[in-house]
Amino acid sequence: MHKLTLLSLFSLSVLSGCATTIDLTPKERQEVHTIAIDPKVSVTDQMSFYGDGMQIFAGFGLAGMMVEASIANQDSKKIIAEQEQNHVSPDQDLVQIMTQALNATSSFKVVNTEPDAVMTLAVTGYGLMAQKMGFSLSKLGPMITISAKLTRDHQIIWQHREIVPEWACTTPGYSMDELHAHPEYLKEMWDAVTLVAVKKLVQDLVNPAQTSNQ
């Protein structure tokens, strides 16, 4: 059962939890070259939503918050229902996207048997947020938080998390009416924002020093 939560980027970070960052040691970097990806991806049951015009209720205290929650709840329930009916989920293509990203590097290769390490993935936060605030209709953009870890001999040897807000994704935003009429747009948005997160995670894995300097 999904839960709906009003969300800002700060809220997304809180809902996603505070994962400890662990980098590969020089020795592990020399020894780990093949990775198996666990096909089971855990997904949070909390979907965030912040639609167009909802910010106008922010100045009305508790009553305003209740109105915001009611609007978010109604729209988000529709989106979640359409996702379930059309077999769309934010983790749908995550393993495939990660596999392609790792295989595109010169450092790692994804294998099915006898890996040097096993990667586990999780979608710890996701949702939709208006890309343009105001009284006019705006488009909704996707946001996502993905965590990844590598284990070897039952020990975590690498762990990172990436938060991608709605403005960091190049996919076109869509209105509620467009999403209701074309549920496939949800898959397009989740895949696009997932790709952004995965690229950052792989960069963290391949060259953590470069990522930390950006």
N, C-alpha and C positions, 0 to 999 in steps of 0.2 A: 504494500500500500504506500503510495506516494504522499508526502506531506508538502504543503506549500508554505513558502517563507518569503516575506518581503526582503528585498536584498539590495545592498550596495556592494561595492567591491570589498569594503571592509567586512561586511557581513559574510560574503563569500569566503573570505580568508578565515573567519572565525568558524564557520560551518565546516570548513575543510580540515580543521584541526591544525595542530602545530607539529609537523613532521621534522624530525632531526635530520639534518643534511649530513651524509657520509660520503666521502670521496674514496675512490680506489687508491690503495697504496701503490708505490712504484713496483713492488714485487707482484701484487695482484694484476697490475696493468701489463706486466710482462707475461703473466701466466694465463690470463683470461682472454680468449679470442673467439670462442664459440658460445652462443647463448641460446637457450631454449626459452620460449615465452609461454607462460602458463595461459591456456586459453580461457580460463575462468577469470573474468574481470568483475570485481565488486563495484557496485554503483550505489551511491547514497540514495535514500528514499526521500530526500528533501530537495525539491525543485524550487528555485528562486524565480521571482517574477516582479518586475517593476515597469509598468506600462506608461504610455503617454498621458500626461496631465495629472498623474497621481501625486506629484509633488505639491500641487496646490492645496492638498489637504494637510500638509505637514505642519502648517502654522496653527492648526485647530486642536492641538493637544491630543488627549486620549480619544476624543470623539473623531478627530481627523484620522488617527491611526486605525480606528475601527473601520472607517469608510475605506481607507487604503486596503486593509486586510480583506474586506468583503469583495472589492473589485479584483484584487489579485487572485483571490480564491476562485471566483467565477471564471475568469479568463484562463487561469492555469489548469483548472479541472478540464476545460474543453481541450486544451493542448495535450494534456496527459492522456485523455481518452482517445484522441486522434492518433497519438503516438502508439498506444497499445493496439488500436484497431488496425493500424497500418504496419505494425511490427517495426517501429522505429524507436531507437534508444540512443543515448549519447555515447554508449560504449560499443555500438554496433560494429564499427570498422576499426576500432582502436588497435587490436592485435595486428591486423593487416597493415595498417599505416605504420605501426612501430616496426614491423618486420621489414618493410620496404626501406624505412629510414636507416635501420641498422645495417642492412645489406648494402646500402649505398656508401657506407664508410669503408675505409681501408683497414680499420682496426678490428671490426667485429663481423661475425657471420651468424645468422640464425640457423639452428639445426634442430632436428627432432629427437636425436638420440645422442647420448654421451656428451652432453654439453659441459663446458668449463664452469658455467654458472646458469642459474635459472632466474628469469625476470618475472616479477609479479606486478600487475598493473591495477590501478583502482581509480575510478572517477569519484572523487570525494566532494565535489561541488559542481553544480551546473545550473543554468537558467537563462532567462531572456530579460533584456533590459532595453528601454527606449534609448535610441542613439541620439535623439534630439529632444530636449525637454521644451515644453511650451504648450500653448493651447491648440496649436495645429496638429494634425495627424503626423505621427512620426513612425519610423521603422523600428522594429525590434531587432536587436543584435544578440548573438549567442555569447555566453561566457562559460568558462569551464575551468576546473582545477583537476589536474591529473597527477597522481603520485606513482612513482616507480621504484622498485628496489631489486637488487641482485643478491641472490643468496648462493653460498658455496659451502658445502659440508655443514649445512644447517646454520650458517652464520651469515648475517647481513654484511656484505662487503661494499655496497654502494646504495645510496638512497637519496632521491631528490623529489621535489614537488614543483609544479609549474602552475601559476594562476594566470589565465588569459582573460582579460576584461573584454567587454563588447566592442570597444573602440580599437582593439588590437587585431581584429580579424578583417580580412579584405573581402569577405563574402558580402553580397548585397543584403541589406536588412529587408525585412518584410513586415507588413502590417498584420494585425490580427485577422482581418478579412482574408488576406492572401494566404495566411497559414491555414485558416479553416477550409479554404477552397482548394489548397494544394498542400496536403500534409507532407508530400515528398520534399518540400522546401525545408522542413525540419531536419531531415537527414542531410541535406546539403549544408545546412548551417553547422550541425554537430560535426560533420566530417571536416569542414573548413577550420573550425576553431580547434579541433583535435589535432589537425596537422600542425598548427602553430605551436601548440603545447609540446607535441612529440619532437619537433625540430629542436626546440630549446632543451628538452630532456636529453636528446642524443648529443647535442653540443656539450651539455654538462658532463656527459659520460666520456666523450672523446677528448675534450679540451676544457676542463673546469677552470683553468687559469684565465683563458680567453673570455669565458662567460662572466667570471667575477669582475673583470675589468671593464665590462660594457656599461 
